[in-house]
């Protein structure tokens, strides 16, 4: 560090309480603060109140801006990100929704439950003739990827 004093717990708690009521719009103070804090190793962002009111799109933007560092906490991924990812996957209503899930930053994509995604895609395929054409192709690819992962896991 360059002579900066680390944040104290009381300092961060005060800032967290003030900023959680702010918008997370691009360029907003809340967004700039989270990006800056994510770059620091001495700052714990695992408290859920840092993430109050953020959408999956917000988390994805933050993951992209910080190369995933903002979501390095297991607590953040499990308590904040995983439920939002699950809700997005179970709520797929269109190919556009599916594309948004498939475009998630890898730190978020890793939280997708494959059986839940397969079920949502099957539901989409039953409602959308274009998706019905793609579904078998995607399922075949997913099965091959799953087999490759299983073989790799057994080899290690």
DOZA-290448 format. One record per atom (N, C-alpha, C): residue number from 1; x, y, z. Coordinates in Angstrom, 2 decimals, padded with zeros to 5 digits. Atoms other than C-alpha are relative to their C-alpha. Layout:
residues N
@num->NUM east->X north->Y up->Z .
...
END
This chain:
residues 156
@num->1 east->000.84 north->-001.19 up->000.00 .
@num->1 east->000.00 north->000.00 up->000.00 .
@num->1 east->000.87 north->001.24 up->000.00 .
@num->2 east->-000.76 north->-001.25 up->000.12 .
@num->2 east->001.06 north->003.57 up->-000.45 .
@num->2 east->-000.26 north->000.93 up->001.18 .
@num->3 east->000.17 north->-000.83 up->-001.17 .
@num->3 east->000.83 north->004.85 up->003.11 .
@num->3 east->-001.44 north->000.19 up->000.42 .
@num->4 east->001.40 north->-000.12 up->-000.37 .
@num->4 east->-002.96 north->004.48 up->003.26 .
@num->4 east->-000.26 north->-000.80 up->001.26 .
@num->5 east->000.40 north->000.74 up->-001.19 .
@num->5 east->-004.37 north->003.52 up->006.61 .
@num->5 east->-001.16 north->-000.91 up->-000.37 .
@num->6 east->001.12 north->000.89 up->000.31 .
@num->6 east->-006.65 north->000.48 up->006.42 .
@num->6 east->-001.29 north->000.53 up->000.62 .
@num->7 east->001.29 north->-000.40 up->-000.54 .
@num->7 east->-010.33 north->001.06 up->006.97 .
@num->7 east->-000.25 north->-000.73 up->001.30 .
@num->8 east->000.43 north->000.65 up->-001.22 .
@num->8 east->-011.59 north->000.39 up->010.45 .
@num->8 east->-001.40 north->-000.55 up->-000.18 .
@num->9 east->001.33 north->000.59 up->000.10 .
@num->9 east->-014.69 north->-001.73 up->011.01 .
@num->9 east->-001.10 north->001.03 up->000.17 .
@num->10 east->001.01 north->-001.03 up->-000.24 .
@num->10 east->-016.61 north->001.25 up->012.36 .
@num->10 east->-000.14 north->000.93 up->-001.21 .
@num->11 east->000.03 north->-000.86 up->001.19 .
@num->11 east->-015.64 north->003.37 up->009.34 .
@num->11 east->-000.81 north->-000.65 up->-001.11 .
@num->12 east->000.70 north->000.70 up->001.08 .
@num->12 east->-016.85 north->000.75 up->006.90 .
@num->12 east->-001.48 north->-000.19 up->000.31 .
@num->13 east->001.41 north->000.18 up->-000.37 .
@num->13 east->-020.06 north->000.10 up->008.83 .
@num->13 east->-000.77 north->001.29 up->-000.26 .
@num->14 east->000.65 north->-001.29 up->000.21 .
@num->14 east->-020.89 north->003.80 up->008.70 .
@num->14 east->-000.19 north->000.27 up->-001.50 .
@num->15 east->000.08 north->-000.21 up->001.45 .
@num->15 east->-020.12 north->004.05 up->004.99 .
@num->15 east->-001.03 north->-000.94 up->-000.62 .
@num->16 east->000.93 north->001.00 up->000.54 .
@num->16 east->-022.05 north->000.85 up->004.27 .
@num->16 east->-001.45 north->000.42 up->000.24 .
@num->17 east->001.37 north->-000.42 up->-000.31 .
@num->17 east->-025.17 north->002.16 up->006.00 .
@num->17 east->-000.44 north->001.19 up->-000.85 .
@num->18 east->000.34 north->-001.17 up->000.81 .
@num->18 east->-025.03 north->005.43 up->004.09 .
@num->18 east->-000.17 north->-000.35 up->-001.48 .
@num->19 east->-000.03 north->000.27 up->001.43 .
@num->19 east->-024.29 north->003.95 up->000.68 .
@num->19 east->-001.08 north->-000.99 up->-000.43 .
@num->20 east->000.97 north->001.02 up->000.40 .
@num->20 east->-026.80 north->001.10 up->000.73 .
@num->20 east->-001.34 north->000.59 up->-000.44 .
@num->21 east->001.24 north->-000.67 up->000.42 .
@num->21 east->-029.64 north->003.60 up->000.24 .
@num->21 east->000.16 north->000.71 up->-001.34 .
@num->22 east->-000.29 north->-000.71 up->001.25 .
@num->22 east->-027.97 north->005.06 up->-002.85 .
@num->22 east->-000.29 north->-000.89 up->-001.21 .
@num->23 east->000.18 north->000.70 up->001.26 .
@num->23 east->-028.63 north->004.11 up->-006.44 .
@num->23 east->001.30 north->-000.72 up->-000.40 .
@num->24 east->-001.18 north->000.69 up->000.52 .
@num->24 east->-026.30 north->001.65 up->-008.16 .
@num->24 east->000.17 north->000.28 up->-001.49 .
@num->25 east->-000.07 north->-000.36 up->001.42 .
@num->25 east->-026.60 north->003.38 up->-011.53 .
@num->25 east->001.46 north->000.21 up->-000.43 .
@num->26 east->-001.37 north->-000.26 up->000.49 .
@num->26 east->-023.49 north->003.66 up->-013.75 .
@num->26 east->000.47 north->001.39 up->000.41 .
@num->27 east->-000.59 north->-001.26 up->-000.42 .
@num->27 east->-021.21 north->006.37 up->-012.39 .
@num->27 east->-000.44 north->000.49 up->001.37 .
@num->28 east->000.49 north->-000.43 up->-001.31 .
@num->28 east->-023.06 north->006.55 up->-009.07 .
@num->28 east->001.08 north->-000.18 up->001.06 .
@num->29 east->-000.98 north->000.16 up->-001.08 .
@num->29 east->-021.08 north->006.98 up->-005.84 .
@num->29 east->000.03 north->-001.43 up->000.56 .
@num->30 east->000.03 north->001.37 up->-000.53 .
@num->30 east->-022.25 north->003.55 up->-004.64 .
@num->30 east->000.77 north->-000.95 up->-000.90 .
@num->31 east->-000.68 north->000.87 up->000.95 .
@num->31 east->-021.01 north->001.85 up->-007.77 .
@num->31 east->001.52 north->000.24 up->000.02 .
@num->32 east->-001.43 north->-000.32 up->-000.03 .
@num->32 east->-017.66 north->003.67 up->-007.75 .
@num->32 east->000.64 north->-000.49 up->001.29 .
@num->33 east->-000.53 north->000.46 up->-001.28 .
@num->33 east->-017.20 north->002.86 up->-004.07 .
@num->33 east->000.19 north->-001.51 up->000.02 .
@num->34 east->-000.13 north->001.47 up->000.00 .
@num->34 east->-017.88 north->-000.87 up->-004.48 .
@num->34 east->001.12 north->-000.47 up->-000.91 .
@num->35 east->-001.10 north->000.35 up->000.90 .
@num->35 east->-015.51 north->-001.06 up->-007.43 .
@num->35 east->001.35 north->000.27 up->000.68 .
@num->36 east->-001.25 north->-000.36 up->-000.68 .
@num->36 east->-012.79 north->000.72 up->-005.43 .
@num->36 east->000.28 north->-000.93 up->001.17 .
@num->37 east->-000.21 north->000.87 up->-001.16 .
@num->37 east->-013.32 north->-001.38 up->-002.30 .
@num->37 east->000.33 north->-001.43 up->-000.42 .
@num->38 east->-000.26 north->001.36 up->000.47 .
@num->38 east->-013.31 north->-004.62 up->-004.30 .
@num->38 east->001.47 north->-000.19 up->-000.37 .
@num->39 east->-001.41 north->000.07 up->000.39 .
@num->39 east->-009.76 north->-003.79 up->-005.40 .
@num->39 east->000.92 north->-000.16 up->001.22 .
@num->40 east->-000.81 north->000.06 up->-001.22 .
@num->40 east->-008.58 north->-003.80 up->-001.78 .
@num->40 east->-000.16 north->-001.35 up->000.67 .
@num->41 east->000.03 north->001.27 up->-000.72 .
@num->41 east->-007.68 north->-006.98 up->000.05 .
@num->41 east->-000.39 north->000.17 up->001.47 .
@num->42 east->000.25 north->-000.22 up->-001.41 .
@num->42 east->-008.14 north->-005.39 up->003.48 .
@num->42 east->-001.44 north->000.41 up->000.30 .
@num->43 east->001.40 north->-000.39 up->-000.18 .
@num->43 east->-011.85 north->-004.68 up->002.97 .
@num->43 east->-000.88 north->-001.23 up->-000.16 .
@num->44 east->000.93 north->001.13 up->000.02 .
@num->44 east->-014.52 north->-007.26 up->003.77 .
@num->44 east->-001.36 north->000.49 up->-000.51 .
@num->45 east->001.29 north->-000.37 up->000.59 .
@num->45 east->-017.55 north->-006.88 up->001.51 .
@num->45 east->-001.05 north->-001.10 up->000.18 .
@num->46 east->000.91 north->001.14 up->-000.13 .
@num->46 east->-019.28 north->-010.02 up->002.77 .
@num->46 east->-001.32 north->000.33 up->000.69 .
@num->47 east->001.25 north->-000.37 up->-000.67 .
@num->47 east->-021.93 north->-008.18 up->004.81 .
@num->47 east->-001.09 north->000.21 up->-001.06 .
@num->48 east->001.07 north->-000.11 up->001.01 .
@num->48 east->-025.24 north->-008.53 up->002.90 .
@num->48 east->-000.50 north->001.42 up->-000.25 .
@num->49 east->000.52 north->-001.36 up->000.22 .
@num->49 east->-026.08 north->-004.86 up->003.39 .
@num->49 east->000.75 north->000.77 up->-001.07 .
@num->50 east->-000.69 north->-000.62 up->001.14 .
@num->50 east->-023.40 north->-003.90 up->000.84 .
@num->50 east->-000.80 north->-000.24 up->-001.28 .
@num->51 east->000.61 north->000.48 up->001.24 .
@num->51 east->-025.52 north->-005.73 up->-001.72 .
@num->51 east->-001.50 north->000.24 up->-000.06 .
@num->52 east->001.44 north->-000.27 up->-000.06 .
@num->52 east->-029.02 north->-004.57 up->-000.69 .
@num->52 east->-000.48 north->000.74 up->-001.26 .
@num->53 east->000.62 north->-000.67 up->001.13 .
@num->53 east->-031.15 north->-003.72 up->-003.69 .
@num->53 east->000.68 north->-000.19 up->-001.34 .
@num->54 east->-000.67 north->000.22 up->001.28 .
@num->54 east->-028.68 north->-004.85 up->-006.35 .
@num->54 east->-000.66 north->-001.14 up->-000.75 .
@num->55 east->000.58 north->001.04 up->000.86 .
@num->55 east->-030.02 north->-006.89 up->-009.26 .
@num->55 east->001.12 north->-000.91 up->-000.50 .
@num->56 east->-000.99 north->000.88 up->000.61 .
@num->56 east->-028.30 north->-009.75 up->-011.04 .
@num->56 east->000.80 north->000.76 up->-001.05 .
@num->57 east->-000.71 north->-000.80 up->001.01 .
@num->57 east->-027.44 north->-007.32 up->-013.85 .
@num->57 east->001.04 north->000.90 up->000.68 .
@num->58 east->-000.95 north->-000.83 up->-000.75 .
@num->58 east->-025.81 north->-005.03 up->-011.26 .
@num->58 east->001.21 north->-000.83 up->000.44 .
@num->59 east->-001.10 north->000.87 up->-000.44 .
@num->59 east->-023.78 north->-007.93 up->-009.84 .
@num->59 east->000.88 north->-000.40 up->-001.18 .
@num->60 east->-000.76 north->000.37 up->001.18 .
@num->60 east->-022.77 north->-008.96 up->-013.34 .
@num->60 east->000.89 north->001.16 up->-000.45 .
@num->61 east->-000.80 north->-001.18 up->000.35 .
@num->61 east->-021.64 north->-005.41 up->-014.17 .
@num->61 east->001.18 north->000.16 up->000.95 .
@num->62 east->-001.05 north->-000.14 up->-001.00 .
@num->62 east->-019.66 north->-005.31 up->-010.93 .
@num->62 east->001.06 north->-001.09 up->-000.17 .
@num->63 east->-000.95 north->001.09 up->000.24 .
@num->63 east->-018.08 north->-008.70 up->-011.64 .
@num->63 east->000.88 north->000.32 up->-001.21 .
@num->64 east->-000.77 north->-000.37 up->001.19 .
@num->64 east->-017.03 north->-007.48 up->-015.09 .
@num->64 east->000.99 north->001.11 up->000.32 .
@num->65 east->-000.85 north->-001.15 up->-000.31 .
@num->65 east->-015.67 north->-004.18 up->-013.77 .
@num->65 east->001.17 north->-000.36 up->000.92 .
@num->66 east->-001.04 north->000.35 up->-000.99 .
@num->66 east->-013.65 north->-005.90 up->-011.02 .
@num->66 east->000.66 north->-001.34 up->-000.30 .
@num->67 east->-000.52 north->001.33 up->000.37 .
@num->67 east->-012.68 north->-009.10 up->-012.88 .
@num->67 east->-000.38 north->-001.06 up->001.03 .
@num->68 east->000.51 north->000.98 up->-000.95 .
@num->68 east->-014.77 north->-011.01 up->-010.35 .
@num->68 east->000.40 north->000.23 up->001.45 .
@num->69 east->-000.50 north->-000.21 up->-001.37 .
@num->69 east->-012.93 north->-009.65 up->-007.29 .
@num->69 east->-001.10 north->000.39 up->000.98 .
@num->70 east->001.05 north->-000.46 up->-000.90 .
@num->70 east->-016.06 north->-008.03 up->-005.86 .
@num->70 east->-000.81 north->-001.16 up->000.55 .
@num->71 east->000.80 north->001.15 up->-000.41 .
@num->71 east->-017.69 north->-011.45 up->-005.62 .
@num->71 east->000.87 north->-001.14 up->000.50 .
@num->72 east->-000.91 north->001.06 up->-000.44 .
@num->72 east->-014.73 north->-013.35 up->-004.17 .
@num->72 east->-000.44 north->-000.64 up->001.31 .
@num->73 east->000.47 north->000.52 up->-001.28 .
@num->73 east->-016.46 north->-013.83 up->-000.80 .
@num->73 east->-001.02 north->-001.12 up->-000.23 .
@num->74 east->000.94 north->001.12 up->000.09 .
@num->74 east->-018.20 north->-017.19 up->-000.48 .
@num->74 east->-001.37 north->000.44 up->000.50 .
@num->75 east->001.27 north->-000.47 up->-000.56 .
@num->75 east->-020.85 north->-015.49 up->001.63 .
@num->75 east->-000.78 north->000.83 up->-001.02 .
@num->76 east->000.67 north->-000.83 up->001.02 .
@num->76 east->-021.62 north->-012.95 up->-001.11 .
@num->76 east->-000.54 north->-000.88 up->-001.12 .
@num->77 east->000.46 north->000.88 up->001.09 .
@num->77 east->-021.80 north->-015.65 up->-003.78 .
@num->77 east->-001.20 north->-000.83 up->000.44 .
@num->78 east->001.06 north->000.91 up->-000.44 .
@num->78 east->-024.00 north->-017.97 up->-001.70 .
@num->78 east->-001.27 north->000.72 up->000.46 .
@num->79 east->001.17 north->-000.66 up->-000.58 .
@num->79 east->-026.29 north->-015.49 up->000.08 .
@num->79 east->-000.61 north->001.07 up->-000.90 .
@num->80 east->000.50 north->-001.08 up->000.85 .
@num->80 east->-026.61 north->-012.76 up->-002.54 .
@num->80 east->-000.10 north->-000.44 up->-001.45 .
@num->81 east->-000.03 north->000.29 up->001.44 .
@num->81 east->-025.57 north->-013.96 up->-005.99 .
@num->81 east->-000.77 north->-001.28 up->-000.37 .
@num->82 east->000.65 north->001.27 up->000.38 .
@num->82 east->-026.78 north->-017.59 up->-006.01 .
@num->82 east->-001.53 north->000.13 up->-000.06 .
@num->83 east->001.47 north->-000.13 up->000.12 .
@num->83 east->-030.42 north->-016.72 up->-005.20 .
@num->83 east->-000.43 north->000.82 up->-001.22 .
@num->84 east->000.36 north->-000.81 up->001.18 .
@num->84 east->-030.45 north->-014.04 up->-007.92 .
@num->84 east->000.21 north->-000.79 up->-001.29 .
@num->85 east->-000.24 north->000.84 up->001.18 .
@num->85 east->-028.92 north->-016.45 up->-010.45 .
@num->85 east->-001.11 north->-001.04 up->-000.12 .
@num->86 east->001.07 north->001.00 up->000.01 .
@num->86 east->-031.44 north->-019.14 up->-009.47 .
@num->86 east->-001.33 north->000.57 up->-000.45 .
@num->87 east->001.25 north->-000.66 up->000.39 .
@num->87 east->-034.32 north->-016.71 up->-009.82 .
@num->87 east->-000.01 north->000.32 up->-001.49 .
@num->88 east->-000.09 north->-000.31 up->001.43 .
@num->88 east->-033.10 north->-015.64 up->-013.26 .
@num->88 east->-000.18 north->-001.26 up->-000.85 .
@num->89 east->000.09 north->001.25 up->000.76 .
@num->89 east->-032.75 north->-019.24 up->-014.44 .
@num->89 east->-001.43 north->-000.57 up->000.06 .
@num->90 east->001.36 north->000.56 up->-000.12 .
@num->90 east->-036.11 north->-020.39 up->-013.08 .
@num->90 east->-001.04 north->000.90 up->-000.66 .
@num->91 east->000.95 north->-000.94 up->000.59 .
@num->91 east->-037.78 north->-017.27 up->-014.47 .
@num->91 east->000.19 north->000.25 up->-001.48 .
@num->92 east->-000.20 north->-000.19 up->001.44 .
@num->92 east->-036.60 north->-017.65 up->-018.07 .
@num->92 east->-001.34 north->000.00 up->-000.73 .
@num->93 east->001.24 north->-000.11 up->000.76 .
@num->93 east->-039.43 north->-016.47 up->-020.30 .
@num->93 east->000.24 north->000.17 up->-001.49 .
@num->94 east->-000.28 north->-000.25 up->001.41 .
@num->94 east->-037.65 north->-015.84 up->-023.58 .
@num->94 east->001.46 north->-000.37 up->-000.30 .
@num->95 east->-001.39 north->000.22 up->000.40 .
@num->95 east->-034.50 north->-016.49 up->-025.58 .
@num->95 east->000.88 north->001.15 up->000.45 .
@num->96 east->-000.76 north->-001.16 up->-000.49 .
@num->96 east->-033.41 north->-013.00 up->-024.57 .
@num->96 east->000.40 north->-000.21 up->001.48 .
@num->97 east->-000.32 north->000.31 up->-001.40 .
@num->97 east->-033.62 north->-014.02 up->-020.89 .
@num->97 east->001.10 north->-001.06 up->000.07 .
@num->98 east->-001.02 north->001.05 up->000.03 .
@num->98 east->-031.62 north->-017.15 up->-021.70 .
@num->98 east->001.35 north->000.57 up->-000.40 .
@num->99 east->-001.26 north->-000.61 up->000.45 .
@num->99 east->-029.00 north->-015.11 up->-023.54 .
@num->99 east->000.65 north->000.80 up->001.13 .
@num->100 east->-000.55 north->-000.76 up->-001.13 .
@num->100 east->-028.61 north->-012.87 up->-020.48 .
@num->100 east->000.66 north->-000.93 up->001.01 .
@num->101 east->-000.59 north->000.98 up->-000.93 .
@num->101 east->-027.96 north->-015.92 up->-018.28 .
@num->101 east->001.28 north->-000.56 up->-000.59 .
@num->102 east->-001.19 north->000.58 up->000.64 .
@num->102 east->-025.52 north->-017.40 up->-020.79 .
@num->102 east->001.15 north->001.00 up->-000.10 .
@num->103 east->-001.04 north->-001.03 up->000.11 .
@num->103 east->-023.64 north->-014.08 up->-020.93 .
@num->103 east->000.55 north->000.44 up->001.35 .
@num->104 east->-000.48 north->-000.40 up->-001.33 .
@num->104 east->-023.06 north->-013.85 up->-017.16 .
@num->104 east->001.50 north->-000.18 up->000.13 .
@num->105 east->-001.43 north->000.13 up->-000.32 .
@num->105 east->-019.51 north->-013.30 up->-015.92 .
@num->105 east->000.22 north->-001.40 up->000.57 .
@num->106 east->-000.25 north->001.37 up->-000.48 .
@num->106 east->-017.89 north->-016.68 up->-015.14 .
@num->106 east->-000.20 north->-000.21 up->001.51 .
@num->107 east->000.18 north->000.17 up->-001.45 .
@num->107 east->-017.97 north->-016.07 up->-011.37 .
@num->107 east->-001.48 north->-000.17 up->000.34 .
@num->108 east->001.43 north->000.18 up->-000.19 .
@num->108 east->-021.78 north->-015.86 up->-011.66 .
@num->108 east->-000.52 north->-001.22 up->-000.76 .
@num->109 east->000.42 north->001.16 up->000.79 .
@num->109 east->-022.20 north->-018.46 up->-014.40 .
@num->109 east->000.28 north->-001.30 up->000.75 .
@num->110 east->-000.35 north->001.18 up->-000.78 .
@num->110 east->-020.52 north->-020.94 up->-012.07 .
@num->110 east->-001.08 north->-000.35 up->001.03 .
@num->111 east->001.06 north->000.21 up->-000.99 .
@num->111 east->-023.54 north->-020.57 up->-009.75 .
@num->111 east->-001.28 north->-000.54 up->-000.62 .
@num->112 east->001.18 north->000.53 up->000.67 .
@num->112 east->-026.04 north->-021.77 up->-012.38 .
@num->112 east->-000.12 north->-001.49 up->000.32 .
@num->113 east->000.28 north->001.41 up->-000.27 .
@num->113 east->-027.64 north->-025.08 up->-011.40 .
@num->113 east->-000.38 north->-000.66 up->-001.33 .
@num->114 east->000.27 north->000.59 up->001.32 .
@num->114 east->-027.44 north->-027.25 up->-014.57 .
@num->114 east->-001.38 north->-000.65 up->-000.15 .
@num->115 east->001.34 north->000.58 up->000.18 .
@num->115 east->-030.63 north->-029.28 up->-013.92 .
@num->115 east->-001.10 north->001.07 up->-000.06 .
@num->116 east->000.98 north->-001.08 up->000.02 .
@num->116 east->-032.55 north->-026.06 up->-013.22 .
@num->116 east->000.02 north->000.69 up->-001.37 .
@num->117 east->-000.12 north->-000.62 up->001.33 .
@num->117 east->-031.22 north->-024.53 up->-016.46 .
@num->117 east->-000.61 north->-000.90 up->-001.06 .
@num->118 east->000.55 north->000.94 up->000.98 .
@num->118 east->-032.11 north->-027.67 up->-018.42 .
@num->118 east->-001.53 north->000.01 up->000.04 .
@num->119 east->001.46 north->-000.02 up->-000.14 .
@num->119 east->-035.67 north->-027.62 up->-017.04 .
@num->119 east->-000.59 north->001.29 up->-000.57 .
@num->120 east->000.49 north->-001.28 up->000.52 .
@num->120 east->-036.09 north->-023.93 up->-017.86 .
@num->120 east->000.11 north->000.04 up->-001.52 .
@num->121 east->-000.16 north->000.03 up->001.45 .
@num->121 east->-034.74 north->-024.48 up->-021.36 .
@num->121 east->-001.04 north->-000.92 up->-000.64 .
@num->122 east->001.02 north->000.91 up->000.53 .
@num->122 east->-037.10 north->-027.42 up->-021.89 .
@num->122 east->-001.36 north->000.70 up->-000.02 .
@num->123 east->001.26 north->-000.75 up->-000.04 .
@num->123 east->-040.00 north->-025.22 up->-020.81 .
@num->123 east->-000.04 north->001.03 up->-001.13 .
@num->124 east->-000.07 north->-000.96 up->001.10 .
@num->124 east->-038.85 north->-022.53 up->-023.25 .
@num->124 east->-000.20 north->-000.69 up->-001.35 .
@num->125 east->000.11 north->000.75 up->001.25 .
@num->125 east->-038.53 north->-025.14 up->-026.00 .
@num->125 east->-001.42 north->-000.41 up->-000.31 .
@num->126 east->001.40 north->000.39 up->000.22 .
@num->126 east->-042.14 north->-026.17 up->-025.48 .
@num->126 east->-000.87 north->001.20 up->-000.39 .
@num->127 east->000.77 north->-001.21 up->000.28 .
@num->127 east->-043.26 north->-022.54 up->-025.95 .
@num->127 east->000.53 north->000.79 up->-001.19 .
@num->128 east->-000.68 north->-000.82 up->001.00 .
@num->128 east->-040.86 north->-021.26 up->-028.61 .
@num->128 east->000.60 north->-000.92 up->-001.06 .
@num->129 east->-000.43 north->000.93 up->001.05 .
@num->129 east->-040.31 north->-023.00 up->-031.95 .
@num->129 east->001.48 north->000.16 up->-000.34 .
@num->130 east->-001.44 north->-000.19 up->000.27 .
@num->130 east->-036.85 north->-021.45 up->-032.45 .
@num->130 east->000.81 north->-000.67 up->001.10 .
@num->131 east->-000.70 north->000.64 up->-001.12 .
@num->131 east->-035.76 north->-022.59 up->-028.98 .
@num->131 east->-000.10 north->-001.52 up->-000.10 .
@num->132 east->000.17 north->001.45 up->000.16 .
@num->132 east->-037.14 north->-026.04 up->-029.75 .
@num->132 east->001.04 north->-000.57 up->-000.95 .
@num->133 east->-001.04 north->000.45 up->000.93 .
@num->133 east->-034.65 north->-026.30 up->-032.63 .
@num->133 east->001.36 north->-000.02 up->000.69 .
@num->134 east->-001.29 north->-000.11 up->-000.66 .
@num->134 east->-031.71 north->-025.21 up->-030.47 .
@num->134 east->000.16 north->-000.95 up->001.19 .
@num->135 east->-000.07 north->000.76 up->-001.24 .
@num->135 east->-032.56 north->-027.23 up->-027.37 .
@num->135 east->000.75 north->-001.32 up->-000.11 .
@num->136 east->-000.74 north->001.27 up->000.07 .
@num->136 east->-031.36 north->-030.69 up->-028.52 .
@num->136 east->001.50 north->000.21 up->-000.23 .
@num->137 east->-001.39 north->-000.31 up->000.26 .
@num->137 east->-028.13 north->-029.18 up->-029.80 .
@num->137 east->000.72 north->000.44 up->001.29 .
@num->138 east->-000.58 north->-000.49 up->-001.25 .
@num->138 east->-027.48 north->-027.37 up->-026.51 .
@num->138 east->000.09 north->-001.14 up->001.02 .
@num->139 east->-000.01 north->001.11 up->-000.96 .
@num->139 east->-028.42 north->-030.43 up->-024.43 .
@num->139 east->001.11 north->-000.99 up->-000.33 .
@num->140 east->-001.07 north->000.91 up->000.40 .
@num->140 east->-026.03 north->-032.61 up->-026.44 .
@num->140 east->001.37 north->000.55 up->000.37 .
@num->141 east->-001.26 north->-000.64 up->-000.37 .
@num->141 east->-023.21 north->-030.13 up->-025.90 .
@num->141 east->000.19 north->-000.03 up->001.50 .
@num->142 east->-000.09 north->000.00 up->-001.46 .
@num->142 east->-024.00 north->-029.88 up->-022.19 .
@num->142 east->000.35 north->-001.40 up->000.51 .
@num->143 east->-000.29 north->001.37 up->-000.43 .
@num->143 east->-023.93 north->-033.67 up->-021.86 .
@num->143 east->001.48 north->-000.33 up->-000.25 .
@num->144 east->-001.42 north->000.27 up->000.29 .
@num->144 east->-020.51 north->-033.83 up->-023.55 .
@num->144 east->000.90 north->000.75 up->000.97 .
@num->145 east->-000.80 north->-000.78 up->-000.94 .
@num->145 east->-019.16 north->-031.05 up->-021.31 .
@num->145 east->-000.06 north->-000.67 up->001.37 .
@num->146 east->000.14 north->000.69 up->-001.28 .
@num->146 east->-020.54 north->-032.86 up->-018.25 .
@num->146 east->000.84 north->-001.26 up->000.05 .
@num->147 east->-000.82 north->001.21 up->000.06 .
@num->147 east->-018.88 north->-036.10 up->-019.36 .
@num->147 east->001.49 north->000.34 up->000.09 .
@num->148 east->-001.40 north->-000.42 up->-000.05 .
@num->148 east->-015.57 north->-034.28 up->-019.90 .
@num->148 east->000.40 north->000.41 up->001.40 .
@num->149 east->-000.30 north->-000.42 up->-001.38 .
@num->149 east->-015.75 north->-032.73 up->-016.43 .
@num->149 east->000.09 north->-001.21 up->000.92 .
@num->150 east->-000.01 north->001.21 up->-000.83 .
@num->150 east->-016.55 north->-036.10 up->-014.86 .
@num->150 east->001.30 north->-000.77 up->-000.22 .
@num->151 east->-001.25 north->000.70 up->000.30 .
@num->151 east->-013.59 north->-037.71 up->-016.63 .
@num->151 east->001.19 north->000.74 up->000.59 .
@num->152 east->-001.10 north->-000.78 up->-000.55 .
@num->152 east->-011.29 north->-034.88 up->-015.58 .
@num->152 east->000.05 north->-000.13 up->001.51 .
@num->153 east->000.05 north->000.13 up->-001.47 .
@num->153 east->-012.45 north->-035.15 up->-011.96 .
@num->153 east->000.51 north->-001.36 up->000.43 .
@num->154 east->-000.45 north->001.36 up->-000.36 .
@num->154 east->-011.82 north->-038.91 up->-011.93 .
@num->154 east->001.52 north->-000.13 up->-000.21 .
@num->155 east->-001.43 north->000.08 up->000.30 .
@num->155 east->-008.33 north->-038.38 up->-013.40 .
@num->155 east->000.86 north->000.67 up->001.05 .
@num->156 east->-000.79 north->-000.72 up->-001.01 .
@num->156 east->-007.27 north->-036.07 up->-010.58 .
@num->156 east->-000.05 north->-000.64 up->001.35 .
END
